């Protein structure tokens, strides 16, 4: 019997700098598996954000650009407009995408740019040391909300999948989670679908992934997974929010995927 | 092709196409929006890419992304827009990507005004964005020169893998003059397979390319900055351009002036000559690298009693003129920065006062 579990060719054989229990590694692997399955490594360009994943190019084996904070969608736009034959994805965290890069992601989505965004939502700034993000949960303690996020002062957490799916331009917008195998399998399918829409030049695609940050949450990896499922997923419902075929969907109402 | 009468902004757009650049990203801003308007019609005709971005910030990164994947690309803007692009410009220089930025300057600071100005000298020549970087900055004094500088900017940007900036005042963009597009200035984009993230298949390579600006190890960052500095030093050795006017005789004053302002100063010099008074001028065509030696040599002439920097700013280039003259002669400044270009009479009055003192 042969070896059944391989490291994807698109994934480098190195040790990452991520903390124990961090789900970036899972997300990286899913992206790499999809790139292998679609056979697109030789024409893919990834764009790294500013945040923990700034060094993610060290873990992939294809061309990469490193963006300024929040600007990855603008760079992806530049590439896709001049080289539509390349496969382009941005890999961004919630501080990068939902705070400083809000303008770039909204306008890229609205123009229907034919690239894919992998959006890691772990409700906190990671690399800079656990500060409050737009996605931080109410009463969640961070280094800049030491008494918990006060929504009267800082508003409610931003729901990016919902916000982007409100645009009229056709798109593929989905939210999944990396907290257990069932969700991870669904996340893989979503990433595969997102890249496929890009390959068919159909639409912009964004896969939001509910992730954990045990270090900055001050939890064990196990507790962090539990917290993400108990606190985040009820607020950030999983499922497809928009497909180019079905238009807007409402996973919160129970219909999680397009028929 | 013969001469055609064109507005500066439209001529700049056409010059980029004639130079071999078919990719343009921009955000509208007065007084250069005609470039985008012209190219939104013209680029589709030649199979090029035109995109109006959502902000100058985004545009600077569209330029970065496109350049980093190997495309020849440019943008145009005006002062406040260049402020917003300066973040991207810093990253593009750090990542060593070629690109052309054209600034048709308006008055500042803040919203300032929409009329011609030269108040972005410091921004262009000394920085603008963060970190140790330089742009190769060229300053046209006519629509024809704006065309030629735009066309030469692309191969220069590729030679140095660094952005080139064309710094024109609002008049260069707004006035109409006869222009021609010299065929010999058309160039083929250089091969960028050695570094560009253009897809491994594109360059039939098994190793990937990486465009980045993060160097967390101090020794690596210092080495990176030394590498950049070596390029800027090479620009100083190879790219300084300037023009002189009336430096043959025994001139009593040396004017240093660039762009539209230098054309007013030519009239000033002609008017003085008619009165039997000799004034000389050095006009920098590159602002970085700056023609320091030419200015020093001109100021050193025994007949020359002082130098004056005449600019549409509150005194920016004058600092580089002082550095160039090295204390050999007094250096003065005259300028206005409200949007109205100083008249020959106003400049003559100032120069006459200095000569009398």
Interface residues (C-beta under 8 A of the other chain):
Chain A: X41 X42 X43 X44 X45 X47 X48 X54 X55 X57 X61 X62 X63 X64 X65 X66 X67 X68 X71 X74 X75 X76 X77 X78 X79 X81 X82 X83 X85 X86 X103 X104 X107
Chain B: X23 X25 X49 X51 X53 X54 X55 X57 X58 X59 X60 X61 X62 X63 X64 X65 X66 X67 X68 X69 X70 X71 X73 X87 X88 X91 X95 X197 X198 X199 X200 X201 X202 X208 X209 X210 X211 X212 X213 X214
